[in-house]
Amino acid sequence: MNKYLYLKLTILIASSFLINVNPLTAQIEIADNTLKVAALTDEEFYFGFAEGDEITFSFEELKGKPLKEVEIIELPSSSKFMDFKTKKIENKTLTINSTGIYKFRFSNSSMGRRICKFNIKRTPASEETKAFNSNVYWETIYDTSYTTIQEKYLVSRDTVIHEITNQIAKVHSATNANGNRTSFNFTMPKNTISWAYYVGVNQEGQKALEDATKQFAESSLSHLDKIPGYGPLASIALGGASLITQLQKGEDVDYYIVDHNNVNLFLGGHEFYYIKKGKVVNDASRMTTSLSGSFHFCLNNDNSITGIQVAVKITAVSVNDTWGYRPIQKMNIKAHKEPYLKLN
């Protein structure tokens, strides 16, 4: 054969072959993955496909152990393929009816892990979808809802001054046949936040409190003045400065504040536990503990000849809250992720 004729025939056959080959039949690999599916878990992968695409899917458990389920789902919930207790799937093909996102789910119900390999290829239906982006992107969506709840709120807060006791107690001398110890009990009102006491011996001690009360009335400009019973002891109970003069001369007294378990021990001359004590001509102090229950104010005179009269005043401050309920709208925000495709 003429070599020029042979070359011409070869070129003609090659051209004819190229004209009849459809370039769209070439498969585009989407995924070629090896994964571990832990015991009693699912692994999921998401890919996008264009309308008319043909998917070719292959799967293999590399150790020849069955996997409970292999499923291909068109989102949101249309199952397109499922195989049970499978070890291997070869070249399973699916045709995509509409552009969308597909979930590839691998479910392991055994107590041991599974090592799997899968491969996904797509064959585009047209030149327009050849460059289709199969990547799936995620967007965080915030869902807001409102519920009505009953909110507890403070309607009012009332500060109340309580005069717990205001008395003069006679305490005999140490040699008196009736004994040189005495006591009286007092009880804290409900919701007490603090309290204060004053103890003063004989006329000098009583006068010191009277002078302080008069000075307080003349000098106080506080809005607390409007609270009934507010005076120098209430001011001390609330953390204010004391206007009571501390006496250095005169008959003194031993005083103790005790609970009901210790009052009889005190009266009997035995060892006892006390909350507060002092040996004074007069004294005033604030208390922020022992705010509930009953207590005893105990007095002891160590003068062997002379009896004494002891003025004791106790003032407590309580705060009474009034609560109410009102409906309010509570905003609830829940976040979830939604997949999407970039189609442009």
Phi and psi in degrees as GROMACS dihedral restraints (atoms count N, CA, C in turn):
[ dihedral_restraints ]
;  ai    aj    ak    al  type     phi  dphi    fc
    3     4     5     6     1   -58.2    20    10
    4     5     6     7     1   130.5    20    10
    6     7     8     9     1   -64.7    20    10
    7     8     9    10     1   -29.0    20    10
    9    10    11    12     1   -70.6    20    10
   10    11    12    13     1   -36.9    20    10
   12    13    14    15     1   -68.4    20    10
   13    14    15    16     1   -37.8    20    10
   15    16    17    18     1   -65.2    20    10
   16    17    18    19     1   -42.1    20    10
   18    19    20    21     1   -64.0    20    10
   19    20    21    22     1   -40.9    20    10
   21    22    23    24     1   -64.4    20    10
   22    23    24    25     1   -40.4    20    10
   24    25    26    27     1   -67.6    20    10
   25    26    27    28     1   -38.8    20    10
   27    28    29    30     1   -63.3    20    10
   28    29    30    31     1   -43.6    20    10
   30    31    32    33     1   -64.1    20    10
   31    32    33    34     1   -39.5    20    10
   33    34    35    36     1   -65.0    20    10
   34    35    36    37     1   -41.7    20    10
   36    37    38    39     1   -67.6    20    10
   37    38    39    40     1   -42.1    20    10
   39    40    41    42     1   -64.1    20    10
   40    41    42    43     1   -40.4    20    10
   42    43    44    45     1   -65.6    20    10
   43    44    45    46     1   -40.2    20    10
   45    46    47    48     1   -62.7    20    10
   46    47    48    49     1   -38.0    20    10
   48    49    50    51     1   -66.7    20    10
   49    50    51    52     1   -43.6    20    10
   51    52    53    54     1   -64.7    20    10
   52    53    54    55     1   -35.8    20    10
   54    55    56    57     1   -66.1    20    10
   55    56    57    58     1   -33.6    20    10
   57    58    59    60     1   -88.6    20    10
   58    59    60    61     1    -7.2    20    10
   60    61    62    63     1   -84.9    20    10
   61    62    63    64     1   127.5    20    10
   63    64    65    66     1   -89.3    20    10
   64    65    66    67     1   112.9    20    10
   66    67    68    69     1   -63.7    20    10
   67    68    69    70     1   -18.3    20    10
   69    70    71    72     1   -75.8    20    10
   70    71    72    73     1   -13.9    20    10
   72    73    74    75     1   -74.7    20    10
   73    74    75    76     1    -8.4    20    10
   75    76    77    78     1   -69.8    20    10
   76    77    78    79     1   129.9    20    10
   78    79    80    81     1   -82.8    20    10
   79    80    81    82     1   144.1    20    10
   81    82    83    84     1  -108.6    20    10
   82    83    84    85     1   121.8    20    10
   84    85    86    87     1   -77.4    20    10
   85    86    87    88     1   127.0    20    10
   87    88    89    90     1   -97.8    20    10
   88    89    90    91     1   -39.5    20    10
   90    91    92    93     1  -153.3    20    10
   91    92    93    94     1   144.3    20    10
   93    94    95    96     1  -145.8    20    10
   94    95    96    97     1    86.4    20    10
   96    97    98    99     1  -120.2    20    10
   97    98    99   100     1   149.1    20    10
   99   100   101   102     1  -115.2    20    10
  100   101   102   103     1   133.3    20    10
  102   103   104   105     1  -139.9    20    10
  103   104   105   106     1   156.0    20    10
  105   106   107   108     1  -106.0    20    10
  106   107   108   109     1   126.2    20    10
  108   109   110   111     1  -104.3    20    10
  109   110   111   112     1   108.3    20    10
  111   112   113   114     1   -66.6    20    10
  112   113   114   115     1   163.7    20    10
  114   115   116   117     1   -58.4    20    10
  115   116   117   118     1   134.7    20    10
  117   118   119   120     1    58.5    20    10
  118   119   120   121     1    35.9    20    10
  120   121   122   123     1  -134.2    20    10
  121   122   123   124     1   168.4    20    10
  123   124   125   126     1  -115.6    20    10
  124   125   126   127     1   147.1    20    10
  126   127   128   129     1  -119.8    20    10
  127   128   129   130     1   136.7    20    10
  129   130   131   132     1  -130.0    20    10
  130   131   132   133     1   142.7    20    10
  132   133   134   135     1  -132.3    20    10
  133   134   135   136     1   145.1    20    10
  135   136   137   138     1  -124.1    20    10
  136   137   138   139     1   134.4    20    10
  138   139   140   141     1  -141.8    20    10
  139   140   141   142     1   151.9    20    10
  141   142   143   144     1  -104.0    20    10
  142   143   144   145     1   145.7    20    10
  144   145   146   147     1  -136.3    20    10
  145   146   147   148     1   151.3    20    10
  147   148   149   150     1   -92.5    20    10
  148   149   150   151     1   154.2    20    10
  150   151   152   153     1   -56.1    20    10
  151   152   153   154     1   132.6    20    10
  153   154   155   156     1    91.2    20    10
  154   155   156   157     1   -12.1    20    10
  156   157   158   159     1   -59.0    20    10
  157   158   159   160     1   149.0    20    10
  159   160   161   162     1  -112.6    20    10
  160   161   162   163     1   123.7    20    10
  162   163   164   165     1   -95.5    20    10
  163   164   165   166     1   136.0    20    10
  165   166   167   168     1  -117.0    20    10
  166   167   168   169     1   120.2    20    10
  168   169   170   171     1  -121.8    20    10
  169   170   171   172     1   131.6    20    10
  171   172   173   174     1  -129.7    20    10
  172   173   174   175     1   147.8    20    10
  174   175   176   177     1  -146.9    20    10
  175   176   177   178     1   146.3    20    10
  177   178   179   180     1  -154.6    20    10
  178   179   180   181     1   134.4    20    10
  180   181   182   183     1   -86.8    20    10
  181   182   183   184     1   118.3    20    10
  183   184   185   186     1   -69.2    20    10
  184   185   186   187     1   -19.2    20    10
  186   187   188   189     1  -103.7    20    10
  187   188   189   190     1     9.5    20    10
  189   190   191   192     1    73.0    20    10
  190   191   192   193     1    21.0    20    10
  192   193   194   195     1   -98.6    20    10
  193   194   195   196     1   143.1    20    10
  195   196   197   198     1   -72.6    20    10
  196   197   198   199     1   145.2    20    10
  198   199   200   201     1  -104.2    20    10
  199   200   201   202     1   138.1    20    10
  201   202   203   204     1   -57.5    20    10
  202   203   204   205     1   -52.0    20    10
  204   205   206   207     1  -143.3    20    10
  205   206   207   208     1   140.8    20    10
  207   208   209   210     1  -126.6    20    10
  208   209   210   211     1   122.5    20    10
  210   211   212   213     1  -137.2    20    10
  211   212   213   214     1   143.1    20    10
  213   214   215   216     1  -115.1    20    10
  214   215   216   217     1   122.6    20    10
  216   217   218   219     1  -123.6    20    10
  217   218   219   220     1   129.6    20    10
  219   220   221   222     1   -84.6    20    10
  220   221   222   223     1   119.6    20    10
  222   223   224   225     1   -64.6    20    10
  223   224   225   226     1   140.7    20    10
  225   226   227   228     1   -87.9    20    10
  226   227   228   229     1   -27.0    20    10
  228   229   230   231     1  -155.8    20    10
  229   230   231   232     1    22.2    20    10
  231   232   233   234     1   -95.3    20    10
  232   233   234   235     1   108.0    20    10
  234   235   236   237     1   -74.4    20    10
  235   236   237   238     1   126.1    20    10
  237   238   239   240     1  -105.0    20    10
  238   239   240   241     1   -21.8    20    10
  240   241   242   243     1  -161.0    20    10
  241   242   243   244     1   139.9    20    10
  243   244   245   246     1  -149.9    20    10
  244   245   246   247     1   138.0    20    10
  246   247   248   249     1  -132.9    20    10
  247   248   249   250     1   140.0    20    10
  249   250   251   252     1  -108.9    20    10
  250   251   252   253     1   144.9    20    10
  252   253   254   255     1    43.0    20    10
  253   254   255   256     1    54.5    20    10
  255   256   257   258     1  -105.0    20    10
  256   257   258   259     1   146.0    20    10
  258   259   260   261     1  -105.5    20    10
  259   260   261   262     1   -27.1    20    10
  261   262   263   264     1  -156.8    20    10
  262   263   264   265     1   137.7    20    10
  264   265   266   267     1  -129.9    20    10
  265   266   267   268     1   127.6    20    10
  267   268   269   270     1  -115.0    20    10
  268   269   270   271     1   119.7    20    10
  270   271   272   273     1    50.5    20    10
  271   272   273   274     1    49.6    20    10
  273   274   275   276     1   -74.3    20    10
  274   275   276   277     1   128.8    20    10
  276   277   278   279     1  -111.8    20    10
  277   278   279   280     1   142.0    20    10
  279   280   281   282     1  -135.1    20    10
  280   281   282   283     1   143.2    20    10
  282   283   284   285     1  -102.6    20    10
  283   284   285   286     1   132.0    20    10
  285   286   287   288     1   -87.0    20    10
  286   287   288   289     1   119.4    20    10
  288   289   290   291     1   -83.6    20    10
  289   290   291   292     1   -28.5    20    10
  291   292   293   294     1  -150.0    20    10
  292   293   294   295     1   146.3    20    10
  294   295   296   297     1   -59.7    20    10
  295   296   297   298     1   132.5    20    10
  297   298   299   300     1  -176.9    20    10
  298   299   300   301     1  -170.7    20    10
  300   301   302   303     1  -107.8    20    10
  301   302   303   304     1   137.2    20    10
  303   304   305   306     1  -121.5    20    10
  304   305   306   307     1   138.0    20    10
  306   307   308   309     1  -104.4    20    10
  307   308   309   310     1   130.9    20    10
  309   310   311   312     1  -107.2    20    10
  310   311   312   313     1   113.0    20    10
  312   313   314   315     1  -111.4    20    10
  313   314   315   316     1   130.0    20    10
  315   316   317   318     1  -119.7    20    10
  316   317   318   319     1   113.7    20    10
  318   319   320   321     1  -113.5    20    10
  319   320   321   322     1   127.2    20    10
  321   322   323   324     1  -116.3    20    10
  322   323   324   325     1   115.1    20    10
  324   325   326   327     1  -101.0    20    10
  325   326   327   328     1     1.8    20    10
  327   328   329   330     1   -87.6    20    10
  328   329   330   331     1   170.2    20    10
  330   331   332   333     1   -85.0    20    10
  331   332   333   334     1    -4.5    20    10
  333   334   335   336     1  -114.3    20    10
  334   335   336   337     1   156.7    20    10
  336   337   338   339     1   -76.4    20    10
  337   338   339   340     1   161.6    20    10
  339   340   341   342     1  -123.6    20    10
  340   341   342   343     1   136.6    20    10
  342   343   344   345     1  -107.5    20    10
  343   344   345   346     1   117.2    20    10
  345   346   347   348     1  -124.7    20    10
  346   347   348   349     1   156.8    20    10
  348   349   350   351     1  -130.9    20    10
  349   350   351   352     1   133.9    20    10
  351   352   353   354     1  -136.8    20    10
  352   353   354   355     1   155.3    20    10
  354   355   356   357     1  -136.6    20    10
  355   356   357   358     1   136.2    20    10
  357   358   359   360     1  -129.5    20    10
  358   359   360   361     1   129.1    20    10
  360   361   362   363     1  -127.1    20    10
  361   362   363   364     1   151.2    20    10
  363   364   365   366     1  -125.4    20    10
  364   365   366   367     1   142.3    20    10
  366   367   368   369     1  -113.4    20    10
  367   368   369   370     1   109.7    20    10
  369   370   371   372     1   -67.4    20    10
  370   371   372   373     1   150.8    20    10
  372   373   374   375     1   -86.2    20    10
  373   374   375   376     1   -20.3    20    10
  375   376   377   378     1  -152.4    20    10
  376   377   378   379     1   167.4    20    10
  378   379   380   381     1   -62.6    20    10
  379   380   381   382     1   -32.1    20    10
  381   382   383   384     1   -66.2    20    10
  382   383   384   385     1   -30.0    20    10
  384   385   386   387     1  -101.0    20    10
  385   386   387   388     1     5.1    20    10
  387   388   389   390     1   -61.5    20    10
  388   389   390   391     1   -38.7    20    10
  390   391   392   393     1   -94.2    20    10
  391   392   393   394     1    19.7    20    10
  393   394   395   396     1   -57.3    20    10
  394   395   396   397     1   135.3    20    10
  396   397   398   399     1   -87.8    20    10
  397   398   399   400     1   110.3    20    10
  399   400   401   402     1   -86.1    20    10
  400   401   402   403     1    -2.9    20    10
  402   403   404   405     1   -67.0    20    10
  403   404   405   406     1   142.2    20    10
  405   406   407   408     1  -108.4    20    10
  406   407   408   409     1   132.6    20    10
  408   409   410   411     1  -112.0    20    10
  409   410   411   412     1   160.5    20    10
  411   412   413   414     1  -124.3    20    10
  412   413   414   415     1   136.3    20    10
  414   415   416   417     1  -122.1    20    10
  415   416   417   418     1   135.2    20    10
  417   418   419   420     1   -84.1    20    10
  418   419   420   421     1   123.4    20    10
  420   421   422   423     1  -109.7    20    10
  421   422   423   424     1   133.1    20    10
  423   424   425   426     1  -108.2    20    10
  424   425   426   427     1   120.7    20    10
  426   427   428   429     1  -101.9    20    10
  427   428   429   430     1   124.0    20    10
  429   430   431   432     1  -110.6    20    10
  430   431   432   433     1   130.7    20    10
  432   433   434   435     1  -136.1    20    10
  433   434   435   436     1   163.9    20    10
  435   436   437   438     1  -129.0    20    10
  436   437   438   439     1   137.8    20    10
  438   439   440   441     1  -128.1    20    10
  439   440   441   442     1   150.6    20    10
  441   442   443   444     1   -95.4    20    10
  442   443   444   445     1   124.9    20    10
  444   445   446   447     1  -124.7    20    10
  445   446   447   448     1   161.2    20    10
  447   448   449   450     1   -95.1    20    10
  448   449   450   451     1   115.5    20    10
  450   451   452   453     1   -96.2    20    10
  451   452   453   454     1   131.7    20    10
  453   454   455   456     1   -82.7    20    10
  454   455   456   457     1   132.4    20    10
  456   457   458   459     1  -141.3    20    10
  457   458   459   460     1   156.3    20    10
  459   460   461   462     1   -80.8    20    10
  460   461   462   463     1   116.0    20    10
  462   463   464   465     1   -80.3    20    10
  463   464   465   466     1   -46.9    20    10
  465   466   467   468     1  -156.4    20    10
  466   467   468   469     1   158.2    20    10
  468   469   470   471     1  -134.0    20    10
  469   470   471   472     1   117.9    20    10
  471   472   473   474     1  -111.0    20    10
  472   473   474   475     1   127.0    20    10
  474   475   476   477     1   -94.9    20    10
  475   476   477   478     1   127.2    20    10
  477   478   479   480     1  -122.9    20    10
  478   479   480   481     1   131.9    20    10
  480   481   482   483     1   -97.8    20    10
  481   482   483   484     1   126.5    20    10
  483   484   485   486     1  -115.8    20    10
  484   485   486   487     1   127.5    20    10
  486   487   488   489     1   -87.7    20    10
  487   488   489   490     1   107.4    20    10
  489   490   491   492     1   -78.4    20    10
  490   491   492   493     1   -45.6    20    10
  492   493   494   495     1  -154.3    20    10
  493   494   495   496     1   151.1    20    10
  495   496   497   498     1  -153.0    20    10
  496   497   498   499     1    90.9    20    10
  498   499   500   501     1  -143.9    20    10
  499   500   501   502     1   165.2    20    10
  501   502   503   504     1  -118.8    20    10
  502   503   504   505     1   121.4    20    10
  504   505   506   507     1  -107.8    20    10
  505   506   507   508     1   136.6    20    10
  507   508   509   510     1   -92.0    20    10
  508   509   510   511     1   129.4    20    10
  510   511   512   513     1  -122.6    20    10
  511   512   513   514     1   117.5    20    10
  513   514   515   516     1   -68.7    20    10
  514   515   516   517     1   165.8    20    10
  516   517   518   519     1   -71.2    20    10
  517   518   519   520     1   169.8    20    10
  519   520   521   522     1   -67.5    20    10
  520   521   522   523     1   -21.6    20    10
  522   523   524   525     1   -99.4    20    10
  523   524   525   526     1     1.8    20    10
  525   526   527   528     1   -70.8    20    10
  526   527   528   529     1   140.6    20    10
  528   529   530   531     1   -63.9    20    10
  529   530   531   532     1   -24.3    20    10
  531   532   533   534     1   -83.1    20    10
  532   533   534   535     1    -5.2    20    10
  534   535   536   537     1    91.5    20    10
  535   536   537   538     1   157.3    20    10
  537   538   539   540     1  -107.9    20    10
  538   539   540   541     1    22.9    20    10
  540   541   542   543     1  -127.1    20    10
  541   542   543   544     1   141.9    20    10
  543   544   545   546     1  -149.1    20    10
  544   545   546   547     1   164.4    20    10
  546   547   548   549     1  -156.2    20    10
  547   548   549   550     1   160.6    20    10
  549   550   551   552     1  -146.0    20    10
  550   551   552   553     1   152.6    20    10
  552   553   554   555     1  -100.8    20    10
  553   554   555   556     1   158.6    20    10
  555   556   557   558     1  -148.6    20    10
  556   557   558   559     1   155.1    20    10
  558   559   560   561     1  -125.8    20    10
  559   560   561   562     1   135.0    20    10
  561   562   563   564     1   -75.9    20    10
  562   563   564   565     1   136.0    20    10
  564   565   566   567     1   -70.5    20    10
  565   566   567   568     1   162.8    20    10
  567   568   569   570     1   -63.2    20    10
  568   569   570   571     1   142.3    20    10
  570   571   572   573     1    66.2    20    10
  571   572   573   574     1    29.6    20    10
  573   574   575   576     1   -66.7    20    10
  574   575   576   577     1   133.3    20    10
  576   577   578   579     1  -106.6    20    10
  577   578   579   580     1   -22.6    20    10
  579   580   581   582     1  -170.3    20    10
  580   581   582   583     1   163.8    20    10
  582   583   584   585     1  -152.6    20    10
  583   584   585   586     1   165.6    20    10
  585   586   587   588     1  -141.4    20    10
  586   587   588   589     1   153.2    20    10
  588   589   590   591     1  -132.7    20    10
  589   590   591   592     1   157.7    20    10
  591   592   593   594     1  -131.9    20    10
  592   593   594   595     1   137.5    20    10
  594   595   596   597     1  -132.2    20    10
  595   596   597   598     1   130.2    20    10
  597   598   599   600     1  -145.3    20    10
  598   599   600   601     1   138.1    20    10
  600   601   602   603     1   -96.6    20    10
  601   602   603   604     1   132.1    20    10
  603   604   605   606     1    57.7    20    10
  604   605   606   607     1  -163.4    20    10
  606   607   608   609     1   -63.3    20    10
  607   608   609   610     1   -37.7    20    10
  609   610   611   612     1   -61.4    20    10
  610   611   612   613     1   -43.2    20    10
  612   613   614   615     1   -66.6    20    10
  613   614   615   616     1   -39.0    20    10
  615   616   617   618     1   -67.7    20    10
  616   617   618   619     1   -40.2    20    10
  618   619   620   621     1   -66.0    20    10
  619   620   621   622     1   -35.1    20    10
  621   622   623   624     1   -60.5    20    10
  622   623   624   625     1   -39.2    20    10
  624   625   626   627     1   -71.7    20    10
  625   626   627   628     1   -39.3    20    10
  627   628   629   630     1   -62.1    20    10
  628   629   630   631     1   -43.5    20    10
  630   631   632   633     1   -62.9    20    10
  631   632   633   634     1   -41.6    20    10
  633   634   635   636     1   -65.4    20    10
  634   635   636   637     1   -38.1    20    10
  636   637   638   639     1   -64.2    20    10
  637   638   639   640     1   -42.5    20    10
  639   640   641   642     1   -65.3    20    10
  640   641   642   643     1   -45.3    20    10
  642   643   644   645     1   -62.9    20    10
  643   644   645   646     1   -38.1    20    10
  645   646   647   648     1   -64.9    20    10
  646   647   648   649     1   -43.1    20    10
  648   649   650   651     1   -63.8    20    10
  649   650   651   652     1   -33.8    20    10
  651   652   653   654     1   -79.5    20    10
  652   653   654   655     1   -27.7    20    10
  654   655   656   657     1  -106.8    20    10
  655   656   657   658     1   -18.6    20    10
  657   658   659   660     1   -75.0    20    10
  658   659   660   661     1   129.1    20    10
  660   661   662   663     1  -121.3    20    10
  661   662   663   664     1    11.1    20    10
  663   664   665   666     1   -71.4    20    10
  664   665   666   667     1   149.4    20    10
  666   667   668   669     1   -64.6    20    10
  667   668   669   670     1   -15.9    20    10
  669   670   671   672     1   -69.9    20    10
  670   671   672   673     1   -13.9    20    10
  672   673   674   675     1   -57.8    20    10
  673   674   675   676     1   -26.0    20    10
  675   676   677   678     1   -74.4    20    10
  676   677   678   679     1   -13.9    20    10
  678   679   680   681     1   -77.6    20    10
  679   680   681   682     1   123.9    20    10
  681   682   683   684     1   -57.6    20    10
  682   683   684   685     1   134.7    20    10
  684   685   686   687     1    86.8    20    10
  685   686   687   688     1     1.8    20    10
  687   688   689   690     1   -72.6    20    10
  688   689   690   691     1   126.1    20    10
  690   691   692   693     1  -155.7    20    10
  691   692   693   694     1  -164.0    20    10
  693   694   695   696     1   -61.8    20    10
  694   695   696   697     1   -36.0    20    10
  696   697   698   699     1   -72.9    20    10
  697   698   699   700     1   -39.0    20    10
  699   700   701   702     1   -62.7    20    10
  700   701   702   703     1   -38.1    20    10
  702   703   704   705     1   -62.9    20    10
  703   704   705   706     1   -42.9    20    10
  705   706   707   708     1   -63.0    20    10
  706   707   708   709     1   -42.8    20    10
  708   709   710   711     1   -60.2    20    10
  709   710   711   712     1   -32.0    20    10
  711   712   713   714     1   -90.0    20    10
  712   713   714   715     1     7.6    20    10
  714   715   716   717     1    94.3    20    10
  715   716   717   718     1     9.2    20    10
  717   718   719   720     1   -79.8    20    10
  718   719   720   721     1   168.7    20    10
  720   721   722   723     1   -72.8    20    10
  721   722   723   724     1   149.4    20    10
  723   724   725   726     1   -87.4    20    10
  724   725   726   727     1   135.9    20    10
  726   727   728   729     1  -100.1    20    10
  727   728   729   730     1     4.1    20    10
  729   730   731   732     1   -85.4    20    10
  730   731   732   733     1   126.5    20    10
  732   733   734   735     1   -73.6    20    10
  733   734   735   736     1   131.5    20    10
  735   736   737   738     1   -84.4    20    10
  736   737   738   739     1   117.6    20    10
  738   739   740   741     1   -82.3    20    10
  739   740   741   742     1   141.3    20    10
  741   742   743   744     1  -108.6    20    10
  742   743   744   745     1   -18.5    20    10
  744   745   746   747     1  -121.7    20    10
  745   746   747   748     1   147.8    20    10
  747   748   749   750     1   127.3    20    10
  748   749   750   751     1   175.6    20    10
  750   751   752   753     1   -66.5    20    10
  751   752   753   754     1   142.0    20    10
  753   754   755   756     1  -113.8    20    10
  754   755   756   757     1   173.9    20    10
  756   757   758   759     1  -143.2    20    10
  757   758   759   760     1   144.9    20    10
  759   760   761   762     1   -91.3    20    10
  760   761   762   763     1   123.7    20    10
  762   763   764   765     1  -122.6    20    10
  763   764   765   766     1   152.2    20    10
  765   766   767   768     1  -142.3    20    10
  766   767   768   769     1   141.4    20    10
  768   769   770   771     1  -108.0    20    10
  769   770   771   772     1   121.7    20    10
  771   772   773   774     1  -132.7    20    10
  772   773   774   775     1   166.6    20    10
  774   775   776   777     1   -92.2    20    10
  775   776   777   778     1   177.7    20    10
  777   778   779   780     1   -68.2    20    10
  778   779   780   781     1   -17.3    20    10
  780   781   782   783     1   -78.1    20    10
  781   782   783   784     1   -15.2    20    10
  783   784   785   786     1  -116.2    20    10
  784   785   786   787     1    -6.4    20    10
  786   787   788   789     1   -65.8    20    10
  787   788   789   790     1   -41.0    20    10
  789   790   791   792     1   -69.7    20    10
  790   791   792   793     1   -31.3    20    10
  792   793   794   795     1   -64.4    20    10
  793   794   795   796     1   -40.8    20    10
  795   796   797   798     1   -62.4    20    10
  796   797   798   799     1   -50.2    20    10
  798   799   800   801     1   -63.4    20    10
  799   800   801   802     1   -29.7    20    10
  801   802   803   804     1   -87.5    20    10
  802   803   804   805     1    -0.3    20    10
  804   805   806   807     1    79.0    20    10
  805   806   807   808     1    18.6    20    10
  807   808   809   810     1   -94.8    20    10
  808   809   810   811     1   171.3    20    10
  810   811   812   813     1   -66.6    20    10
  811   812   813   814     1   142.3    20    10
  813   814   815   816     1  -149.2    20    10
  814   815   816   817     1   163.4    20    10
  816   817   818   819     1   -98.9    20    10
  817   818   819   820     1   135.5    20    10
  819   820   821   822     1  -123.9    20    10
  820   821   822   823     1   154.4    20    10
  822   823   824   825     1   -88.7    20    10
  823   824   825   826     1   -38.4    20    10
  825   826   827   828     1  -152.0    20    10
  826   827   828   829     1   147.8    20    10
  828   829   830   831     1  -146.6    20    10
  829   830   831   832     1   166.2    20    10
  831   832   833   834     1  -170.2    20    10
  832   833   834   835     1   159.4    20    10
  834   835   836   837     1  -128.1    20    10
  835   836   837   838     1   102.6    20    10
  837   838   839   840     1  -143.4    20    10
  838   839   840   841     1   161.6    20    10
  840   841   842   843     1   -81.3    20    10
  841   842   843   844     1   -43.2    20    10
  843   844   845   846     1  -153.4    20    10
  844   845   846   847     1   159.5    20    10
  846   847   848   849     1  -162.9    20    10
  847   848   849   850     1   149.3    20    10
  849   850   851   852     1  -140.2    20    10
  850   851   852   853     1   141.2    20    10
  852   853   854   855     1  -153.9    20    10
  853   854   855   856     1   151.9    20    10
  855   856   857   858     1   -95.1    20    10
  856   857   858   859     1   142.9    20    10
  858   859   860   861     1  -124.3    20    10
  859   860   861   862     1   127.6    20    10
  861   862   863   864     1  -118.9    20    10
  862   863   864   865     1     9.9    20    10
  864   865   866   867     1  -123.7    20    10
  865   866   867   868     1   175.4    20    10
  867   868   869   870     1    53.7    20    10
  868   869   870   871     1    57.3    20    10
  870   871   872   873     1   -95.0    20    10
  871   872   873   874     1    -3.5    20    10
  873   874   875   876     1  -142.4    20    10
  874   875   876   877     1   150.8    20    10
  876   877   878   879     1    97.2    20    10
  877   878   879   880     1  -169.4    20    10
  879   880   881   882     1  -109.4    20    10
  880   881   882   883     1   147.0    20    10
  882   883   884   885     1  -139.2    20    10
  883   884   885   886     1   173.9    20    10
  885   886   887   888     1  -129.6    20    10
  886   887   888   889     1   137.0    20    10
  888   889   890   891     1  -100.3    20    10
  889   890   891   892     1   116.1    20    10
  891   892   893   894     1  -109.7    20    10
  892   893   894   895     1   138.5    20    10
  894   895   896   897     1  -126.4    20    10
  895   896   897   898     1   139.1    20    10
  897   898   899   900     1  -135.7    20    10
  898   899   900   901     1   128.1    20    10
  900   901   902   903     1  -107.6    20    10
  901   902   903   904     1   116.6    20    10
  903   904   905   906     1   -94.1    20    10
  904   905   906   907     1     3.4    20    10
  906   907   908   909     1   -73.2    20    10
  907   908   909   910     1   122.7    20    10
  909   910   911   912     1   -77.2    20    10
  910   911   912   913     1   -12.6    20    10
  912   913   914   915     1  -116.0    20    10
  913   914   915   916     1   -43.7    20    10
  915   916   917   918     1  -106.3    20    10
  916   917   918   919     1   130.0    20    10
  918   919   920   921     1   -78.9    20    10
  919   920   921   922     1   161.8    20    10
  921   922   923   924     1  -132.2    20    10
  922   923   924   925     1   159.2    20    10
  924   925   926   927     1  -113.9    20    10
  925   926   927   928     1   128.3    20    10
  927   928   929   930     1  -118.5    20    10
  928   929   930   931     1   122.4    20    10
  930   931   932   933     1   -87.3    20    10
  931   932   933   934     1   128.4    20    10
  933   934   935   936     1  -128.6    20    10
  934   935   936   937     1   126.7    20    10
  936   937   938   939     1  -130.6    20    10
  937   938   939   940     1   134.7    20    10
  939   940   941   942     1  -128.5    20    10
  940   941   942   943     1   130.7    20    10
  942   943   944   945     1  -127.2    20    10
  943   944   945   946     1   132.4    20    10
  945   946   947   948     1  -118.4    20    10
  946   947   948   949     1   150.0    20    10
  948   949   950   951     1  -117.5    20    10
  949   950   951   952     1   124.9    20    10
  951   952   953   954     1  -120.3    20    10
  952   953   954   955     1   153.3    20    10
  954   955   956   957     1  -122.3    20    10
  955   956   957   958     1   120.0    20    10
  957   958   959   960     1  -109.4    20    10
  958   959   960   961     1   118.0    20    10
  960   961   962   963     1   -98.5    20    10
  961   962   963   964     1   137.5    20    10
  963   964   965   966     1  -109.8    20    10
  964   965   966   967     1   123.8    20    10
  966   967   968   969     1  -111.4    20    10
  967   968   969   970     1   147.5    20    10
  969   970   971   972     1  -135.1    20    10
  970   971   972   973     1   176.7    20    10
  972   973   974   975     1  -127.3    20    10
  973   974   975   976     1   142.5    20    10
  975   976   977   978     1  -142.9    20    10
  976   977   978   979     1   146.9    20    10
  978   979   980   981     1   -77.6    20    10
  979   980   981   982     1   137.4    20    10
  981   982   983   984     1  -135.2    20    10
  982   983   984   985     1   155.5    20    10
  984   985   986   987     1   -90.4    20    10
  985   986   987   988     1   121.3    20    10
  987   988   989   990     1  -103.2    20    10
  988   989   990   991     1   126.3    20    10
  990   991   992   993     1   -87.4    20    10
  991   992   993   994     1   130.4    20    10
  993   994   995   996     1  -115.9    20    10
  994   995   996   997     1   126.5    20    10
  996   997   998   999     1  -119.1    20    10
  997   998   999  1000     1   123.2    20    10
  999  1000  1001  1002     1  -119.1    20    10
 1000  1001  1002  1003     1   134.9    20    10
 1002  1003  1004  1005     1  -108.2    20    10
 1003  1004  1005  1006     1   138.4    20    10
 1005  1006  1007  1008     1  -145.0    20    10
 1006  1007  1008  1009     1   160.1    20    10
 1008  1009  1010  1011     1  -104.3    20    10
 1009  1010  1011  1012     1   138.2    20    10
 1011  1012  1013  1014     1  -122.7    20    10
 1012  1013  1014  1015     1   136.5    20    10
 1014  1015  1016  1017     1   -81.3    20    10
 1015  1016  1017  1018     1   153.4    20    10
 1017  1018  1019  1020     1  -153.6    20    10
 1018  1019  1020  1021     1   163.3    20    10
 1020  1021  1022  1023     1  -111.2    20    10
 1021  1022  1023  1024     1   149.5    20    10
 1023  1024  1025  1026     1   -96.9    20    10
 1024  1025  1026  1027     1   101.4    20    10
 1026  1027  1028  1029     1   -89.7    20    10
 1027  1028  1029  1030     1   -13.1    20    10
